[in-house]
Amino acid sequence: MSTSALPDFVAEIHLLPVGASGGHSHLSGKEWRTVVEINNEFWSATLHFDGEHLQGEHFEVEIWLLLADVALPMIEQGMSFTVWEDESQAKGVIKRLTRGSARRLERGPHATEHLRSA
């Protein structure tokens, strides 16, 4: 996990039903260490959230990426992603970049244009 006090981004996720059995899945506690797939790239991540959540629920999470310096230049607000972890899976949408948006502003407004045109 990143040593930054700010998460890399904030997202809303939807916890999906598990497997063909339709068994009940839930997340409790404050942290979920997992892998997120964003734009066909897989990233180790830690999700922080409040309360306990059952399958089918939508809830907000803060996400820290293990390799944030590499991943953040490829990530934008509004992008969809998938969370992969054993029996618990979720779909999500990035609501806002936090730490990464500050870094982009430091480099200037056109810093990521070359990535989009490549």
KAGIMO-V412579 format. One record per backbone hydrogen bond with DSSP energy under -0.5 kcal/mol. NH is the residue of the N-H (numbers start at 0). CO is the residue of the C=O. E is the energy in kcal/mol with one decimal. If there is no record, write none. Layout:
nh: {NH/NH}
co: {CO/CO}
e: {E/E}
This chain:
nh: {7/8/9/10/11/12/13/14/15/15/17/21/21/22/26/31/33/33/34/35/36/37/37/38/40/42/44/45/46/47/48/52/54/55/56/58/60/61/62/63/65/67/69/70/71/73/74/77/78/80/81/82/83/83/84/87/88/89/90/91/92/93/94/94/95/97/98/99/101/102/103/104/105/106/107/110/112/113/114/115/116/117}
co: {62/62/95/60/92/58/90/56/13/88/22/17/18/17/52/46/31/44/83/42/81/35/40/79/37/35/33/63/31/61/29/26/24/14/53/12/10/47/8/45/43/64/66/66/67/70/71/93/75/91/36/89/34/81/87/84/86/82/13/80/11/78/9/92/9/7/6/7/97/98/99/100/101/102/103/107/109/109/111/111/112/113}
e: {-2.0/-1.6/-2.8/-2.5/-2.1/-2.9/-3.1/-2.2/-0.5/-2.6/-1.0/-1.0/-1.0/-0.7/-2.5/-2.3/-0.5/-2.7/-1.4/-2.9/-3.1/-0.6/-2.6/-0.5/-1.3/-2.8/-2.7/-2.5/-2.6/-2.8/-1.3/-2.8/-1.6/-4.3/-2.0/-2.2/-2.8/-2.5/-2.9/-2.4/-2.7/-0.9/-1.1/-2.4/-2.7/-2.1/-1.6/-2.8/-1.7/-2.2/-1.9/-3.2/-3.0/-0.5/-0.6/-1.8/-0.6/-1.4/-2.0/-2.7/-2.0/-2.6/-2.1/-0.6/-1.9/-1.9/-1.7/-0.9/-1.4/-1.5/-2.1/-1.8/-1.7/-1.3/-0.9/-1.4/-1.0/-0.5/-0.6/-1.3/-1.8/-0.8}
